[in-house]
């Protein structure tokens, strides 16, 4: 694999891991504002159904997985418009 491709791959992998403070603070609302409507609604409904007892766990999950979920969404959107597939 060429060096340029390796560095791009490493940069993308670094962005997909780690803690995301904005998704932790805003929880499911962060998912809704970033275009992940279904996942945001599911997390919001779970927090409502549990009468607020699930909120700490859901917000922690959002902080832990927010960057990874956004990265996966970005990859799916890029693959839709791949010029090599034409």
C-alpha positions as CSV (number, residue, x, y, z in Angstrom):
1,X,0.0,0.0,0.0
2,X,1.4,3.4,-0.9
3,X,2.5,5.7,1.9
4,X,-0.1,8.4,1.1
5,X,-2.9,5.8,1.3
6,X,-1.6,4.5,4.7
7,X,-1.4,8.0,6.2
8,X,-5.0,8.8,5.0
9,X,-6.2,5.5,6.5
10,X,-4.4,6.2,9.8
11,X,-5.9,9.7,10.0
12,X,-9.4,8.4,9.4
13,X,-9.0,5.7,12.0
14,X,-7.8,8.2,14.6
15,X,-11.0,10.3,14.1
16,X,-13.2,7.3,14.6
17,X,-12.0,6.4,18.0
18,X,-12.0,8.2,21.3
19,X,-14.3,10.3,23.4
20,X,-16.6,13.0,22.0
21,X,-17.5,15.6,24.5
22,X,-20.1,17.3,22.4
23,X,-22.0,14.0,21.9
24,X,-21.7,13.3,25.6
25,X,-23.1,16.7,26.6
26,X,-26.0,16.7,24.1
27,X,-26.6,12.9,24.0
28,X,-29.3,11.8,21.5
29,X,-29.8,15.4,20.4
30,X,-26.3,15.4,19.0
31,X,-27.2,12.4,16.9
32,X,-30.3,14.1,15.6
33,X,-28.4,17.3,14.7
34,X,-25.7,15.3,12.9
35,X,-28.1,13.5,10.6
36,X,-28.3,10.2,12.5
37,X,-32.1,10.5,13.0
38,X,-33.1,6.9,13.6
39,X,-30.3,6.3,16.2
40,X,-31.0,9.6,17.9
41,X,-34.7,8.8,18.1
42,X,-34.1,5.3,19.5
43,X,-31.8,6.6,22.2
44,X,-34.2,9.4,23.1
45,X,-37.2,6.9,23.3
46,X,-35.2,4.6,25.5
47,X,-34.3,7.4,27.9
48,X,-38.0,8.4,28.0
49,X,-39.3,4.8,28.5
50,X,-36.9,4.2,31.4
51,X,-38.3,7.3,33.1
52,X,-34.9,8.9,33.1
53,X,-33.0,6.1,34.7
54,X,-31.3,5.2,31.5
55,X,-30.1,8.8,30.8
56,X,-26.6,8.4,32.4
57,X,-25.9,5.2,30.4
58,X,-27.2,6.6,27.2
59,X,-25.3,9.8,27.5
60,X,-22.1,7.8,28.3
61,X,-22.7,5.6,25.2
62,X,-23.2,8.8,23.1
63,X,-19.8,10.2,24.3
64,X,-18.1,6.9,23.8
65,X,-19.5,6.0,20.3
66,X,-20.4,9.4,18.9
67,X,-17.2,9.8,16.9
68,X,-17.3,6.3,15.6
69,X,-20.9,6.5,14.5
70,X,-20.3,9.8,12.7
71,X,-17.3,8.3,11.0
72,X,-19.3,5.3,9.8
73,X,-22.1,7.6,8.5
74,X,-19.5,9.7,6.6
75,X,-18.0,6.6,5.0
76,X,-21.4,5.4,3.9
77,X,-22.1,8.8,2.3
78,X,-18.8,8.8,0.6
79,X,-19.3,5.4,-0.9
80,X,-22.6,6.5,-2.5
81,X,-20.8,8.9,-4.8
82,X,-17.6,6.9,-5.6
83,X,-16.5,7.9,-9.1
84,X,-14.8,4.5,-9.6
85,X,-18.1,2.7,-9.4
86,X,-19.5,4.6,-12.5
